[in-house]
Amino acid sequence: MECNNLIYAFAKYLKNIDKQRYNKLLNIFSINNNDNVEKAYSAAIGNQKIEMGKNSIYKLRNILSNSDNSYFSFRELKLDFDSLKKSKKEDNTIERCVWNNYIDDVLNKLESSKDNFKKVYYICMKYLSNIPAVNKENCDISLFDICKITSAIVKCQEKNHNEFLLIKGDFSGIQNFIYKTKKADALKTLKAHSLYLTLLQDLCSKYIVRKLDLNITNILYSGGGNFYIIASKENIEAFKKIREELSKILLNAHNGELYLALAEVEFTLNDFNSFEEVWKKVGDSVGKIKNKKWNEVGLKENFKKIFGPIDDGGRLNQTCSICNCISEKLDEEKRCPLCQSYIELIEGARNKKYYIEEEIEFDLIKDTYDKVTDIFKSLGYNIFFTEDFYRVNEKTTIYSINDFGNDAVDGYIFKSVKLSTNSLDEMVASSQLLGDNKIGVIKLDVDNLGSLFINTKSIGQVIGLSRNISTFFEGFVEKTIENNYIPEKCRQYLKTKNWKEKITIIYAGGDDTFVVGRYEEVFEFAYVLREVFRTFVDCKDKTFSAGVGMFNSDFPILKTAEITEDFLCRGKLTEGKDKICFLGEIFTWEQYLELIKLKNLIEKIYGKTKSKSIFEKIDKSTKGFKAVFKKGDKNVNYIKMYRLAYYLRDLKTDENIEMIESLVEQYENICLSAITKSDLSKQAMIIPFANKWAQCNCRHITGGDKIV
């Protein structure tokens, strides 16, 4: 029955195009055109009216783009860069023979799995996500999203036909939790904490759905520390009890460090067509819950657990080196059992292909937790990571990690499990005799994302936006690193390789990403990621800002995150946003590319001259640039501007004269461009920052010591 409700929107799509294939789908599933399902479908589809008698078969318009001719390729979901490029600027119709073959393949897959609801759900996700919900020109709502929403509404209507709840879960304390580490095994600990949080988020949302007797389609979105669930109004009392249970589990497991704010708002069937208001209200409600943390478990009864002290203190030899709790069960690295289990989690998941969830009876809530597996058992799940495909029992769901290519699995999931065997020190070590041993850090965030959702009317568009943004940050970011993918137009300027050994994603969820690695690879990756994002969204008004920092490998990781977060905030405070704050200086992305080009030229000159005086001379010529190029000040000291040509005269030889003259010319062009444009200081600061980057790349490494 649940499969029938899930497939209903697919049947409506086929009925208008091909009666033969429509009837074949009806033979696979017993789809009944009852009043509840039709109302649910109408609420989900909104104002996307079916247009009868169309001869053409249309593609799905890219919901992220503001262009009228940007469409997704008519194909299954793939984390594929060629398909990413081909999905834009195409004709918006599909050849009939191509459509026939594709739909036949989907129908065959559905028939072979018709009794497995989860399998049918993920087949729909893989094969219907790039199909429009209705066959009309410029439809930007995915057929899969309408299948999912229709199924979710019908499930709620089993208890109440017209009144619903939108539940939002929002974790707080994430940053402090992730960055709680020590220098030894810092990278592994960061990754372990991040993986644990993504699993915890998923399992908490599934805990709610199971407790309310709903199904996976009722989880509208889960990512970036948030999730949204649609439920019946009749679930409200049960939901309040669930909120208390989840808070007790997290309080007992983490002593108040992690908190899950859960809020709900009521709405009716008619509100699905103005869903942005419901979305905004539940966000406001979560904000209020966060201001009254732990109120649901009783502040008086749990005062000591929440506010401490959590132990008697005074026992340094029994203090965990990571979380600082007192434990009599420390291992050789002085880690408590819970912190040990985070490491075991990431070691078990490292570079694995499959993730397995086994549904079990909900374990009793414990007073304390020594293992993450015990926390997951309280949420009703055993979890495993494996390299080989196998099924534990009929209650297990097998997911392929970051790969849509395997049809034998039950489902597909994005999880960042790629982890180098190298330590952070080993990762940042240069593989050549040249190059500094420093770490680079990126924090990035989509600009104006909140207003984008608020301005989106229907539930189908809201879910489509969420799903597509998650696909990029949770899927394509990792794929870019794994494939060392550099867009063709950037390849002449970027030169680093082996990113999967030199760059690690700490987290990439929702619209938020934090990446650590060797500085040069990270600096180049920042520009590549921006270019891939531009291709993905295919429009100019959806952008992201980034903060990029460089630090010694022994610098506290929490401080690197805080400083880089500050860089990110500086970029987002500028007019128009869409900036990169590179080592504390703000540039447009176009200026950042010019910075890369200039850095390459400086390196070439050093390669020819082998004289570090090139860096000193550029530094000397740019002293006081910020004072010289004050915003709006046209009274520039031209003598100072042309001084570089004088400084470089001693380096000129027959072999390098063209490069040096090119450097002087670029230098002058940047300075003159700064004079003629409003943002003077930022344009001119390309020069000293390009020089700084080049200087780091040209430092010699001898026996592990840098000769500057």
MOMO-V945717 format. One line per field, one symbol per residue. psi: psi as a letter, one per 40 degrees, with the letter a starting at -180 (. if undefined). Layout:
psi->???
//
This chain:
psi->ddddddeddddddddedhddddddddddighhgidddddddddddbegihhifhdihiihihdeieiefhiiigiihighdddddeeifiieihhddddddddddddddddefeehddddddddddeedfhidigihfhehiddddddddddddddeddhdehihhhhhhiiedddddehaidhfddddddddddddddddddddddddddefaaddegdihifeiihhhiideeddddddddddddddddddefedhhhhhiiiiiiddedefedddddddddddddddefieddehdddfddddeaieieaegdefhhedeeihiefiadefhiddddddddddddehfidihhhhhiihiihidiheidddddddefihiihidihihdaeeihhhhhfheehedidaiihhgehhieiiddddehheieihigiiihhhihhhfddddddehcidddddddddddddddeddddddddefhhideededieiifdeeehhhdigibehhhhiaidddddddddddddddddddfieehiiiihhihiieehhdddddddddddddddeeihebfihhhfehhiidddddddddddddddddddddfheeddddddddehfddddgihehegigddddedddddedeehiddedddddddddddddddddddeidgdddddeddddddddddddeiihhfeihh.
//
